[in-house]
Amino acid sequence: MQLYLPIAELPVNMFMIFGMGAAVGFLSGLFGVGGGFLLTPLLVFSGIQPAVAVATVTSQIVASSASGALAYWRRKSIDWKLALFLLAGGVVGTVFGVLVFRLLRTIGQLDVVIGLCYVVFLGGIGMLMVVESVRFMLAQRGATPPEPRKLRQHSWIHGLPFKVRFQRSRLYISAIPILALGVFIGFLGTLLGIGGGFIMVPALIYLLKVPTTVVIGTSLVQILGTMAVATVLQAYSNQSVDAVLALILMVGGVIGAQFGAQVGSRLRGEQLRALLGLLILAVGVRFAVDLVITPQEPFSLAPLVSGAAP
């Protein structure tokens, strides 16, 4: 069944898009991540313009994050003060990301920058996750189990000024790294169409020493607020959010996540991390291949056509 996307300006198979959203939702439920870093590349590979794919996925992330944040709020597993600090930095990063997004789109370099960022970023993250998971599994098979990480060991970050007390997280830490982390996640999420949860959660645990009991819920609140602002700014400033595409992806994602959560409960943590690392690495490799191979249509007159007088 063909469906015309008004903002992407091309017809697509509705069941293909629905299946894509369901597949990413399944992986999100399986690995416990937002899935934006997978959904955006899939849309790009299916022929949708990167600008539309990035902006539209932000709205899908808002829906999934809202559902997750509500569940953690009911469990009282959110540090609202920490979430507000992260959100304040995230809004600043989002505004900056939208401006850079618009600038790169104006000069015609947005597609290249998005591709390069995915290659470097996903390639590096995927490789680190695979190596760490393999080492953990090998250590479990050996005579000496892996030594647990000391989450409460202080680092140079705890010596920075402008300290704030976060009672829910039992932290007394500088606001500088918290705001900086929010800015980075907001900027990256807006530019690449990712929620950033798979960066935010490890950073909160291993850098800021936030207790794991409140990390995921707090991260979801920050992602929810940041991506909501990004969606509004992208729709207003760049007119690149396709509501029809977003709705289909949301419905598919919600259904797929239920099945993914059931399968994920049967696998061990190190196995999930290894599979997720391989998946992230595969997406990065695919982007690298697309950047080096010769396109079928090496020249395009699209800017001239769109700017021509009627």
Backbone hydrogen bonds, N-H to C=O, Kabsch-Sander energy under -0.5 kcal/mol:
donor,donor_aa,acceptor,acceptor_aa,energy
3,L,12,V,-3.1
5,L,10,L,-2.0
9,E,5,L,-1.8
10,L,5,L,-0.9
12,V,3,L,-2.7
14,M,1,M,-2.9
14,M,12,V,-0.7
17,I,13,N,-2.0
18,F,14,M,-2.5
19,G,15,F,-2.7
20,M,16,M,-2.1
21,G,17,I,-2.5
22,A,18,F,-2.5
23,A,19,G,-2.6
24,V,20,M,-2.3
25,G,21,G,-2.4
26,F,22,A,-2.5
27,L,23,A,-2.2
28,S,24,V,-2.4
29,G,25,G,-2.6
30,L,26,F,-2.1
31,F,27,L,-2.7
32,G,28,S,-2.2
33,V,28,S,-0.8
38,L,35,G,-1.2
39,L,35,G,-2.7
40,T,36,G,-2.2
42,L,38,L,-1.7
43,L,39,L,-2.2
44,V,40,T,-2.2
45,F,41,P,-2.9
46,S,42,L,-1.4
47,G,44,V,-1.5
48,I,43,L,-2.0
53,A,49,Q,-2.7
54,V,50,P,-2.8
55,A,51,A,-1.8
56,T,52,V,-2.4
57,V,53,A,-2.0
58,T,54,V,-1.0
59,S,55,A,-0.7
59,S,56,T,-0.7
60,Q,56,T,-1.2
61,I,57,V,-2.2
62,V,58,T,-1.7
63,A,59,S,-1.6
64,S,60,Q,-2.0
65,S,61,I,-2.7
66,A,62,V,-2.3
67,S,63,A,-1.8
68,G,64,S,-1.9
69,A,65,S,-3.0
70,L,66,A,-2.0
71,A,67,S,-1.4
72,Y,68,G,-1.9
73,W,69,A,-2.1
74,R,70,L,-1.9
75,R,71,A,-1.0
76,K,73,W,-1.1
77,S,72,Y,-2.6
80,W,78,I,-1.0
83,A,79,D,-2.5
84,L,80,W,-2.1
85,F,81,K,-1.7
86,L,82,L,-2.4
87,L,83,A,-2.5
88,A,84,L,-2.3
89,G,85,F,-1.8
90,G,86,L,-2.3
91,V,87,L,-2.5
92,V,88,A,-1.4
93,G,89,G,-2.3
94,T,90,G,-2.3
95,V,91,V,-2.4
96,F,92,V,-2.1
97,G,93,G,-2.4
98,V,94,T,-2.5
99,L,95,V,-1.9
100,V,96,F,-2.3
101,F,97,G,-2.7
102,R,98,V,-2.5
103,L,99,L,-2.2
104,L,100,V,-2.8
105,R,101,F,-2.0
106,T,102,R,-2.0
107,I,103,L,-2.0
109,Q,104,L,-2.3
110,L,104,L,-1.0
113,V,109,Q,-2.2
114,I,110,L,-2.6
115,G,111,D,-2.2
116,L,112,V,-2.6
117,C,113,V,-2.5
118,Y,114,I,-2.2
119,V,115,G,-2.1
120,V,116,L,-2.6
121,F,117,C,-2.7
122,L,118,Y,-1.6
123,G,118,Y,-0.7
123,G,119,V,-1.3
124,G,120,V,-1.9
125,I,121,F,-2.5
126,G,122,L,-2.8
127,M,123,G,-2.0
128,L,124,G,-2.2
129,M,125,I,-2.3
130,V,126,G,-2.3
131,V,127,M,-2.5
132,E,128,L,-2.4
133,S,129,M,-2.2
134,V,130,V,-2.5
135,R,131,V,-2.3
136,F,132,E,-2.1
137,M,133,S,-2.4
138,L,134,V,-2.5
139,A,135,R,-2.4
140,Q,136,F,-1.9
141,R,137,M,-1.3
142,G,138,L,-1.1
151,L,149,R,-1.1
153,Q,150,K,-1.2
158,H,155,S,-1.2
159,G,156,W,-1.5
160,L,157,I,-1.4
164,V,173,I,-3.3
166,F,164,V,-0.5
166,F,171,L,-3.0
167,Q,165,R,-0.7
170,R,166,F,-0.7
170,R,167,Q,-0.6
171,L,166,F,-2.2
173,I,164,V,-2.0
175,A,162,F,-2.4
176,I,161,P,-0.5
178,I,174,S,-0.6
179,L,175,A,-2.5
180,A,176,I,-2.6
181,L,177,P,-2.3
182,G,178,I,-2.0
183,V,179,L,-2.4
184,F,180,A,-2.3
185,I,181,L,-2.4
186,G,182,G,-2.4
187,F,183,V,-2.5
188,L,184,F,-2.6
189,G,185,I,-2.6
190,T,186,G,-1.8
191,L,187,F,-2.1
192,L,188,L,-2.4
193,G,189,G,-1.7
194,I,189,G,-0.8
199,I,196,G,-1.4
200,M,196,G,-3.0
201,V,197,G,-2.5
203,A,199,I,-1.9
204,L,200,M,-2.6
205,I,201,V,-2.0
206,Y,202,P,-3.0
207,L,202,P,-0.5
207,L,203,A,-1.7
208,L,203,A,-1.6
210,V,204,L,-3.0
214,V,211,P,-1.5
215,V,211,P,-0.7
216,I,212,T,-0.6
218,T,214,V,-1.9
219,S,215,V,-2.6
220,L,216,I,-2.4
221,V,217,G,-1.7
222,Q,218,T,-1.8
223,I,219,S,-2.5
224,L,220,L,-2.7
225,G,221,V,-2.3
226,T,222,Q,-2.5
227,M,223,I,-2.7
228,A,224,L,-1.8
229,V,225,G,-2.0
230,A,226,T,-2.3
231,T,227,M,-2.5
232,V,228,A,-2.0
233,L,229,V,-2.5
234,Q,230,A,-2.7
235,A,231,T,-2.3
236,Y,232,V,-2.3
237,S,233,L,-3.1
238,N,233,L,-0.6
238,N,234,Q,-1.4
239,Q,234,Q,-0.9
240,S,234,Q,-1.0
242,D,240,S,-0.7
243,A,241,V,-0.9
246,A,242,D,-2.3
247,L,243,A,-2.2
248,I,244,V,-1.8
249,L,245,L,-2.1
250,M,246,A,-2.3
251,V,247,L,-2.1
252,G,248,I,-2.2
253,G,249,L,-2.6
254,V,250,M,-2.3
255,I,251,V,-1.7
256,G,252,G,-2.5
257,A,253,G,-2.0
258,Q,254,V,-0.9
258,Q,255,I,-0.6
259,F,255,I,-1.0
260,G,256,G,-2.1
261,A,257,A,-2.1
262,Q,258,Q,-1.2
263,V,259,F,-1.9
264,G,260,G,-2.8
265,S,261,A,-1.3
266,R,263,V,-1.7
267,L,264,G,-1.2
272,L,268,R,-2.1
273,R,269,G,-2.2
274,A,270,E,-2.0
275,L,271,Q,-2.3
276,L,272,L,-2.6
277,G,273,R,-2.4
278,L,274,A,-2.3
279,L,275,L,-2.1
280,I,276,L,-2.7
281,L,277,G,-2.6
282,A,278,L,-2.2
283,V,279,L,-1.9
284,G,280,I,-2.0
285,V,281,L,-2.3
286,R,282,A,-2.2
287,F,283,V,-2.1
288,A,284,G,-2.0
289,V,285,V,-2.3
290,D,286,R,-2.1
291,L,287,F,-1.5
292,V,288,A,-1.1
292,V,289,V,-0.6
293,I,289,V,-2.1
305,V,301,L,-2.6
306,S,302,A,-2.8
307,G,303,P,-1.4
308,A,304,L,-0.6
308,A,305,V,-0.9
